[in-house]
Amino acid sequence: IPMHRAVAPDIRPRGYLLLISHMRSHSTLLAHILGSHPEIDGYSELHRRYDSRMDLREMTRRIEEATGRLRRGRYALDKRLHNAGHIDAAILRRDDVKVVFLIRSPGDTTPSILRTARAVDRSLPEAAPEAAINYYVTRLERLGQYSELLGERAAFVESERLIDDTDAVLARLTRYL
């Protein structure tokens, strides 16, 4: 009697999508747009390090826990806005990891950081202009380091274009992914 192996009807490679940006960049908007696609699970910032393959698996577990459902899409998404929580170069270079950089101009970003911090709690460090500027500069330095590791393997989105020319930005991201 021949043995028949059950074959899943939809075998797709699974990967990970890191949206790497900074505060007040419209990253929540982009993460929700991406996360609304059936091929992408997740939409928020998980606040974790990525040093190994196990950390990527943990990303999936945390997304499943947060959404209350098993991973269904091709990509698991994490949004990264802060320098705490290192991403190892080996993770960034993996074939199953895609990276989207999202950057907003400093003239729009730093006042937005200040307004938001002051509305929440005027004693927050980000409520001081020097701290907001320092955050932005050091975050862009980290994004530059990641970008040097990735070169053409990453997508770059200007936040202003996401707002002003959404269709073109999303078409480009669709091709990238």
C-alpha positions in Angstrom: 0.0 0.0 0.0 1.6 3.3 -1.1 2.0 5.9 1.6 0.7 9.4 0.8 2.2 12.3 2.5 -0.1 15.2 3.4 1.2 18.3 1.6 0.1 21.7 2.8 -1.8 23.4 -0.1 -0.1 26.8 0.6 3.6 26.4 1.3 5.1 29.9 1.3 8.4 31.0 2.7 8.0 32.8 5.9 10.0 35.8 7.0 10.3 38.8 9.2 9.8 42.5 8.5 11.5 45.2 10.6 10.2 48.7 10.3 13.1 50.7 11.6 12.4 54.3 12.3 12.3 57.0 15.0 9.5 58.5 17.1 7.0 60.8 15.4 7.8 59.5 11.9 4.3 58.3 11.1 5.6 54.8 11.8 2.3 53.8 13.5 0.5 54.7 10.3 2.8 52.7 8.2 2.8 49.7 10.6 -1.0 49.6 10.7 -1.2 49.8 6.9 1.3 47.0 6.6 -0.3 45.0 9.4 -3.7 45.3 7.7 -2.4 43.2 4.8 -3.3 39.4 5.2 0.4 38.5 4.5 1.7 40.6 7.4 1.2 39.8 11.1 1.9 42.4 13.7 1.8 46.2 13.8 3.4 47.4 17.0 6.7 47.8 18.7 7.8 44.7 20.6 10.7 46.4 22.4 13.2 43.5 22.1 16.6 42.6 20.9 17.4 40.5 17.9 20.6 38.6 18.4 19.7 35.2 17.1 17.2 33.1 15.2 15.5 32.3 18.5 14.7 36.0 18.9 12.9 36.0 15.6 10.9 33.0 16.7 10.0 34.8 19.9 8.8 37.8 17.8 6.3 35.5 16.2 5.2 34.1 19.5 4.7 37.6 21.0 2.7 38.7 17.9 0.5 35.6 18.2 0.0 36.4 21.9 -0.8 40.0 21.3 -3.3 39.3 18.4 -4.8 36.2 19.9 -4.3 34.2 16.7 -1.7 32.0 15.1 0.6 33.6 12.5 -1.2 33.5 9.1 0.9 35.7 6.9 4.2 35.6 5.2 5.9 38.2 7.4 6.0 38.9 11.1 6.4 42.6 11.7 8.1 44.5 14.4 8.5 48.3 14.6 11.8 49.6 16.0 12.0 53.2 17.2 14.7 53.3 19.8 18.3 52.5 20.2 17.7 50.2 23.1 17.3 46.7 21.8 20.2 45.9 19.5 19.7 44.2 16.1 22.6 41.9 15.3 24.2 42.3 11.8 23.7 38.6 11.2 19.9 39.1 11.7 19.8 42.1 9.3 21.7 40.1 6.6 19.4 37.0 6.8 17.5 36.2 3.5 14.3 35.9 5.4 14.5 39.4 7.0 13.3 42.5 5.2 13.9 46.0 6.4 12.0 49.2 5.8 13.6 52.4 6.9 11.1 55.3 7.5 12.6 58.8 8.2 10.9 62.1 8.7 12.6 65.4 8.4 14.1 67.0 11.5 12.1 70.2 11.1 8.9 68.3 11.5 10.1 65.5 13.9 11.7 67.4 16.7 8.8 69.8 17.3 6.4 66.8 17.2 8.5 65.0 19.8 8.5 68.1 22.0 4.7 68.6 21.7 3.9 65.0 22.4 6.3 64.7 25.4 5.0 68.0 26.9 1.4 66.8 26.5 2.2 63.6 28.3 4.4 64.9 31.1 6.5 68.0 31.0 9.2 66.3 33.1 9.9 63.7 30.4 13.5 64.1 29.1 12.1 64.4 25.5 10.2 67.6 26.6 13.5 69.5 26.5 14.6 70.6 23.0 18.2 69.4 23.5 17.0 65.9 24.5 14.6 65.7 21.5 17.3 66.7 19.1 19.8 64.3 20.7 17.3 61.4 20.4 16.8 62.2 16.7 20.5 62.5 15.9 21.5 59.4 17.8 18.6 57.4 16.3 19.6 58.5 12.7 23.2 57.5 13.5 21.9 54.0 14.3 19.8 53.9 11.2 22.8 54.8 9.2 24.8 52.0 10.7 22.0 49.5 9.9 21.7 51.0 6.4 25.5 50.5 5.7 25.1 46.8 6.6 22.1 46.4 4.3 22.8 48.6 1.3 20.3 47.9 -1.5 18.6 45.1 0.5 16.4 47.5 2.4 13.6 49.8 1.4 13.7 53.5 2.3 10.6 55.6 2.8 10.5 59.3 3.4 7.7 60.0 5.9 6.5 63.0 3.9 6.0 60.9 0.8 4.0 58.3 2.7 1.5 61.1 3.5 1.7 63.1 0.2 2.0 60.2 -2.3 0.7 57.2 -0.4 -0.2 55.1 -3.5 3.3 55.4 -5.0 5.0 54.5 -1.7 2.8 51.5 -1.1 3.3 50.3 -4.7 7.1 50.5 -4.1 6.8 48.6 -0.8 4.7 46.0 -2.5 7.4 45.4 -5.1 10.0 45.3 -2.4 8.2 42.7 -0.3 
